């Protein structure tokens, strides 16, 4: 029988927390810190694993919408950005987000290299609006873990 992902994560958490951590000497503070960090990440992964596909799909849709809005502004980087949007090389959300973010980065660089001040201002406005939405979604995604204590 192959253990499922949740069981495997739980096993790693037990191993690190009940076997490795207690046997680290007190002077190994960096190693203790790193084990605690690994435990925290494993616990977060375990808590988010069922929701991750929907979160990543939404993130890909958001990145595509942002790229489309930027491409619609025109400018020197618009054709390459539009080509990335049209490229169906991958439908895996994580890979799609990476490709779109890379294309957006190139678009922004082109706007600052070859665009005029009005175009740069419009790009800035769209980027800030997109990032505001993205930050709120990321904060909600991580809210159960208490990182964001405003």
C-alpha positions in Angstrom: 0.0 0.0 0.0 1.3 3.4 -1.0 0.5 6.1 1.7 -1.4 9.1 0.4 0.2 12.5 0.4 -1.4 13.6 3.7 0.0 10.5 5.4 3.4 11.1 3.9 3.4 14.7 5.1 2.2 13.6 8.6 5.0 11.0 8.7 7.7 13.7 7.9 6.2 16.0 10.5 6.4 13.2 13.2 9.9 12.2 12.1 11.3 15.7 12.3 9.4 16.8 15.4 9.6 13.6 17.5 12.9 12.0 16.3 15.2 14.6 14.8 14.5 17.8 16.8 14.7 16.2 20.3 18.1 14.7 19.4 19.7 18.0 18.2 22.2 19.3 20.8 21.3 22.7 22.4 24.3 24.3 20.7 22.9 23.4 17.3 20.6 26.4 17.3 20.7 26.9 13.5 19.8 23.2 12.9 16.9 23.5 15.4 15.7 26.6 13.7 15.8 24.9 10.3 13.9 21.9 11.6 11.2 24.2 13.0 11.1 26.0 9.7 10.7 22.7 7.8 8.0 21.6 10.2 6.1 24.8 9.7 6.3 24.5 5.9 5.2 20.9 6.0 2.2 21.7 8.2 1.2 24.5 5.9 1.5 22.3 2.9 -0.6 19.7 4.6 -3.3 22.2 5.4 -3.3 23.7 1.9 -2.9 20.7 -0.3 -6.6 20.1 -1.1 -7.1 23.8 -2.0 -3.9 24.2 -3.9 -5.2 23.3 -7.4 -8.1 25.8 -7.2 -5.7 28.5 -5.8 -3.2 27.9 -8.6 -5.9 27.9 -11.3 -7.2 31.2 -10.0 -3.7 32.6 -9.9 -3.1 31.6 -13.5 -6.4 33.2 -14.5 -5.4 36.4 -12.7 -2.0 36.5 -14.3 -3.6 36.0 -17.7 -6.1 38.8 -17.1 -3.3 41.1 -16.0 -1.2 40.2 -19.0 -4.2 40.9 -21.3 -4.8 44.3 -19.7 -1.1 45.2 -20.2 -1.0 43.9 -23.8 -4.1 46.0 -24.5 -2.2 49.1 -23.5 0.1 48.5 -26.5 3.6 49.7 -26.4 6.9 48.1 -27.4 6.4 44.9 -25.4 2.8 44.2 -26.3 3.4 41.8 -29.3 5.6 39.5 -27.2 3.2 39.6 -24.3 0.2 38.8 -26.6 2.2 35.9 -28.1 2.7 34.4 -24.6 -1.0 34.8 -23.9 -1.8 33.0 -27.1 0.8 30.3 -26.5 -0.9 27.1 -25.4 2.3 25.2 -24.7 1.2 24.4 -21.1 -2.1 24.4 -19.3 -0.4 23.5 -16.0 -1.3 26.6 -13.8 2.0 26.9 -12.1 3.9 26.8 -15.4 1.4 29.2 -17.0 1.9 31.7 -14.2 5.7 31.5 -14.5 5.5 32.0 -18.3 3.1 34.9 -17.9 5.1 36.6 -15.1 8.3 36.3 -17.2 6.5 37.9 -20.2 5.0 40.6 -18.0 8.5 41.4 -16.6 9.8 41.7 -20.2 6.9 43.9 -21.1 7.6 46.2 -18.2 11.3 46.4 -19.0 10.4 47.4 -22.5 8.0 50.0 -21.3 10.8 51.6 -19.2 13.4 51.3 -22.0 11.3 52.3 -25.0 8.0 53.6 -23.8 7.0 57.2 -23.1 6.0 58.6 -19.7 2.3 58.3 -20.3 2.6 54.6 -21.2 4.8 54.0 -18.1 2.2 55.7 -15.9 -0.5 53.5 -17.3 1.6 50.4 -16.8 2.3 51.4 -13.2 -1.4 51.9 -12.5 -2.3 48.4 -13.9 0.6 46.7 -12.0 -0.3 48.3 -8.7 -4.0 47.4 -9.1 -3.1 43.8 -10.0 -0.7 43.5 -7.1 -3.2 44.9 -4.6 -5.7 42.2 -5.6 -3.0 39.5 -5.6 -1.7 40.6 -2.1 -5.2 40.4 -0.7 -5.7 36.9 -2.1 -2.3 35.8 -0.8 -3.1 37.2 2.6 -6.3 35.3 2.7 -4.5 32.1 1.5 -2.1 32.4 4.4 -4.4 33.9 7.0 -4.9 30.6 9.0 -1.2 30.5 9.8 -1.1 33.9 11.6 1.7 35.4 9.6 -0.1 38.6 8.9 -0.9 40.3 12.2 -2.0 43.8 11.1 
